Amino acid sequence: MTKFSNVDVTNLSALVRFGVKGPNAKKWLNDQGIETPETANTWLKTAMGVLVLRLGANEFLLEDSVNDTYCAALYLRANGVLEGV
């Protein structure tokens, strides 16, 4: 049996998430300064620590890091109807 001496378990379910989908989702995210993965079912972490998941051709899920609230700011920017998103 393997023993780990320095293992931490942290609940990250409270991190803010933001989802966007539609034919203009990638362009809208890129216009907001968010880098996006090129293919579906891939992810990347931005320099700001935001986790960006590409779930499909036009569907993205973003998750803040522990010390950031970027997704909340995106939500406020997107408040309202976005054409094609």
N, C-alpha and C positions, 0 to 999 in steps of 0.2 A: 504494500500500500504506500502511495506517495503522500508525504506530509508537506504541507505548505506552512511556512512560518510567518510570511508577510502577505496575507490575503485579506482584502477588505471587500465587504459587500455594501453597495450603496444603492438606495432606491432613487432612480432618476425619473420616475413616472411623473413628477411634478414639473418637469421641464416644459417650457412653452413650445408648442408645435404650430405650424402654419402650412396649410395645404392649398394648392392652386392647380386647376386643370382647365384645359380648353386649348383651342388651336393657337392662341397667342400667349400661352403660359410661359414658354421658354423665353420669348422676347421680352415679356413683362418683367420676369425675374432678372434677366440680363440688364434691362434698363434700370433696375433698382441696384445694380452693382453686384448681383449674385451670380457667381459662376455656376453652371449647371453641367451635370454629366452628359456625355454625348449619346449614350445608348440606354435603353430601358433596363430595369433591374440592376442598376449600378448606383453607386453613391460616391460622394467626395466630401471632404471637410474643407471649408473655406479658411482663409487666413484669419478671419474673425472667430473661428471656432464653430460656425454654424454647420450642422450636418445636413447635406442636401441629398435626398434620395430621389432618383427618377424611377417612378413606379410603372410608367408606360410611355408611349410616344408623346403624350401631352399632359402628363400627370406628375406632380412633384409634391414631396413632403419635406418640410424643413423643420429642424429641431435645434433650439438654442443650446449653447453650452451652459455649464453650471453658473458661469459669471456673466452671462450676457442676456439681453432682452431684445435682440434684433427682430425676432419673429413677432413680438408684440408691436413693434414699430411698423413692420410690414402690414400687419393686420389693420392698423390705423390708417395707413396710406391707401389700402385697398377697400376701405369702408365705402360701400356703394357698389354699383354695378360697373364692372370693367368689361369693355367690349371684347368679346372673344376669349375671355378668361373665366 
